[in-house]
């Protein structure tokens, strides 16, 4: 970039007849630079801006932030990586601020603020649990409600967390999700902390519910419920809930099955183990703090919980269960049935809505997409299908079927025409005609 003084000098030398090469030698500038200023292609005092690689991503970023003003920059960075963006998190933040790409959300302009403090958690002391409601789950999951539910469990000391998807928040589904969650975390702490959910704390007696109390006794832990309006007391799991909602659920693809989504959230939670943390020795990571937890082993026997869910059988007398399909009696095709499964048992029972068990299957590995049929169900289904099939062969699409005798008679009545005369002549008439002919001779 040339200053105004330098621009005046090169124009003066050019008027005096000096060549561009001579002016470049005298002013110690490049010949292309001298030629650009003399031709008016560049202005003194104005620096030529290099092409900004972020320009090609501006439209996408602006569109996403217009659709979702609260979208995390880290979540946006996760979306931009597959699109070819190679910049860092600070670069993306700077570009959004410099270009004013994030609109203001008037609906959320009023936010309450309250004081909070950092609570120290000894290793192996506490695990925090909380439900995260996930609105608008993919239609392929066929959940009975409009929401899916994610049970998040966080180790309070290290911050390591895992999560389990569930179609319901009732007591059996809570205990089943906790059983899976404790396996994912790898063991038990001394204390479990919850908010005041009705499945844990009875809303009337303010005591633990009998089934959850039995579940806690089975694992040998102490269950603590937060005081009213003290959600920040379990801030570790609340922060992880926020992360799961904003960085995993927000851009989850519609085509994922429930089993694929569960694998996805498990992989995402494991990727969060490397996030930076702070302890008394300085900066570290959640994965580095995890060995200090020294979790107790899980009981060798699973707590007996029976999961009950409603399903609608298909016309082929099949039901979906954990990513696989199982047969039911053909009389229940397109009907509602109730599926029961006890934790720790590798079979499921299928019952009618009145409670009569009509089928039992050994469950396959979830998410395999296999179909398991009972031999008796197959035979009965084929018999019913064949009995209800029409006799004779089916018609071909291009088969020629002209009007038959019944249709022709009906057409004659409609048109008022008589039927064509018969072409069959009685032989007796021929014989009489022959006799008459002989008599005349």
LINZISUL-V469195 format. One record per residue. PHI is phi in radians with two decimals (* if undefined). OMEGA is omega in whole degrees, -180 to 180 (999 if undefined). Layout:
phi=(PHI:PHI)
omega=(OMEGA:OMEGA)
//
This chain:
phi=(*:-1.70:-1.40:-1.07:-1.09:-1.14:-1.11:-1.11:-1.09:-1.22:-1.17:-1.17:-1.11:-1.14:-1.15:-1.39:1.74:-1.27:-1.32:-1.11:-1.10:-1.19:-1.12:-1.15:-1.18:-1.23:-1.67:1.04:-2.15:-1.25:-1.11:-1.14:-1.16:-1.07:-1.12:-1.11:-1.28:-1.20:-1.47:1.39:-1.31:-2.25:-1.89:-1.13:1.46:-1.98:-1.46:-1.27:-1.46:-1.24:-1.00:-1.54:-1.13:-1.38:-1.02:-1.27:-1.77:-1.10:-1.09:-1.16:-1.10:-1.10:-1.15:-1.15:-1.31:-1.27:-1.17:-2.41:-1.10:-1.74:-1.09:-1.14:-1.14:-1.14:-1.12:-1.10:-1.12:-1.07:-1.32:-1.37:-0.99:-1.13:-1.50:1.86:-1.34:-1.96:-1.26:-1.64:-1.08:-1.07:-1.13:-1.13:-1.08:-1.11:-1.14:-1.12:-1.25:-1.14:-1.68:0.93:-1.46:-1.58:-1.32:-1.39:-1.72:-1.19:-1.18:-2.00:-1.24:-1.77:-2.17:-1.39:-2.19:-2.45:-1.27:-2.58:-2.33:-1.45:-1.82:-1.40:-2.14:-1.11:-1.08:1.21:-1.54:-2.50:-2.09:-1.84:-2.12:-2.83:-1.48:-2.09:-1.37:-2.04:-1.30:0.98:-1.21:-0.98:-1.10:-1.16:-1.31:0.97:-1.30:-1.21:-1.95:-1.38:-2.06:-1.77:-2.29:-2.12:-1.54:-1.89:-2.11:-2.21:-1.37:-1.14:-1.32:-1.50:1.50:-1.12:-2.42:-2.42:-2.58:-2.35:-1.39:-2.60:-1.42:-2.64:-1.92:-1.21:-1.06:-1.03:-1.22:-1.08:-1.18:-1.15:-1.15:-1.15:-1.05:-1.16:-1.14:-1.12:-1.16:-1.15:-1.28:1.71:2.81:-2.06:-1.72:-1.37:-2.28:-1.92:-2.06:-2.31:-1.49:-1.53:-1.32:-1.14:-1.34:-1.82:-1.97:-1.13:-1.18:-1.71:-1.38:1.04:-2.07:-1.08:-1.17:-0.99:-1.19:-1.21:-1.07:-1.12:-1.13:-1.16:-1.11:-1.05:-1.67:1.22:-2.16:-1.74:-1.75:-2.09:-1.89:-1.13:-1.20:-1.05:0.99:-2.28:-1.13:-1.21:-1.11:-1.99:-1.18:-1.12:-1.26:-1.10:-1.16:-1.18:-1.03:-1.07:-1.11:-1.10:-1.20:-1.51:-1.88:-1.92:-1.23:-1.05:-2.11:-1.21:-1.23:-1.21:-1.42:-1.28:-1.35:-1.10:-1.18:-1.16:-1.14:-1.11:-1.11:-1.16:-1.23:-1.15:-1.14:-1.14:-1.11:-1.13:-1.15:-1.38:-1.13:-1.59:-1.23:-1.21:-2.33:-2.19:-2.26:-1.15:-1.59:2.06:-1.36:-2.65:-2.26:-1.10:-1.12:-1.25:-1.47:-1.07:-1.06:-1.26:-1.11:0.87:-1.22:-1.35:-1.22:-1.32:-1.07:-1.20:-1.96:-1.31:-1.11:-1.29:-2.06:-1.87:-1.54:-2.19:-2.44:-1.62:-2.36:-1.99:-1.23:-1.41:-1.19:-1.60:1.08:-2.23:-2.19:-1.66:-2.65:0.95:1.44:-2.31:-2.17:-2.27:-1.47:-2.26:-0.98:-1.06:-1.14:-1.72:-1.04:1.16:-1.91:-1.47:-2.33:-2.04:-1.86:-2.05:-2.46:-1.68:-1.05:1.50:-1.94:-1.64:-2.26:-2.20:-1.95:-1.93:-2.21:-1.30:-1.13:-1.46:1.85:-1.37:-1.31:-2.05:-2.75:-2.46:-2.28:-1.45:-1.34:-1.63:-1.03:-1.02:1.47:-1.32:1.32:-1.54:-2.02:-1.99:-2.05:-1.39:-1.04:-1.11:-1.15:-1.14:-1.10:-1.15:-1.15:-1.15:-1.12:-1.16:-1.13:-1.23:-1.19:-1.55:-1.34:-1.24:-1.23:1.39:-1.40:-1.26:-1.29:-1.43:-1.12:-1.92:-1.31:-1.62:-2.30:-1.26:-1.05:-1.57:-1.01:-1.09:-1.16:-1.18:-1.12:-1.14:-1.16:-1.15:-1.13:-1.20:-1.58:1.37:-1.61:-1.60:-1.29:-1.14:-1.10:-1.22:-1.61:-1.56:-1.96:-1.19:-1.17:-1.14:-1.14:-1.10:-1.13:-1.15:-1.14:-1.24:-1.14:-1.09:-1.19:-1.19:-1.13:-1.14:-1.31)
omega=(178:175:178:180:180:178:178:-178:-176:176:179:179:178:178:-180:174:179:177:-180:179:180:178:179:178:-178:-176:179:175:179:-180:179:178:180:-179:-180:-180:179:179:180:180:178:-178:179:-180:-179:-178:178:-179:175:178:-179:-180:-180:-176:-177:180:-175:-177:-179:-179:180:180:-179:-180:173:177:-175:-178:-177:-179:178:176:178:176:177:177:177:179:-176:-179:178:-180:176:180:-177:-180:-178:177:177:179:180:178:180:-180:179:-180:-178:-178:179:-176:-178:179:177:178:-178:-178:-176:-176:-179:-178:178:179:179:-177:175:-178:177:-178:178:-180:178:178:177:-175:-166:169:-178:-179:176:175:173:178:-177:-177:173:176:178:-177:-179:179:177:177:-178:-180:-179:-179:164:-176:-179:176:-177:176:-175:172:-170:-177:-175:-176:176:-178:174:-175:-179:177:-179:177:-175:178:-179:-173:180:180:175:-178:178:179:178:178:177:-177:179:175:179:179:174:178:-173:168:-180:-171:168:180:-179:165:-171:179:-174:179:178:-178:-179:-175:-178:-177:-177:178:177:177:-175:-177:180:176:177:178:179:178:-180:-179:176:-180:177:180:-180:179:-179:176:178:177:178:-178:-179:180:176:-176:-179:-179:178:178:178:173:-180:179:180:-179:-173:-174:179:-175:-172:-178:177:-176:-179:-173:180:173:180:-180:177:177:177:177:180:-179:176:178:179:179:177:178:179:179:-178:-180:-176:176:177:173:-177:-179:180:-176:178:178:178:179:179:179:-175:-180:179:-178:-180:-177:176:-179:178:176:-179:-178:180:178:-175:177:179:178:179:180:180:178:174:-178:177:177:175:178:178:174:177:177:176:175:176:-178:-177:-176:173:176:-175:177:-179:177:-180:179:179:178:179:-179:178:173:178:-180:-179:178:-175:177:173:176:177:-177:173:179:177:176:-180:179:-175:-179:176:-178:169:-173:175:177:-177:175:-180:-178:-178:177:-178:-178:171:-178:179:178:-180:-179:-180:180:178:180:179:-179:179:-180:-179:-179:179:180:178:-179:177:179:174:-175:-176:-179:180:-180:-179:179:-179:-178:-180:179:180:178:178:178:179:177:-179:-177:180:179:177:179:-179:-180:-179:179:180:-179:-180:-180:177:178:177:-180:179:179:-180:178:180:-179:179:-180:-179:179:999)
//
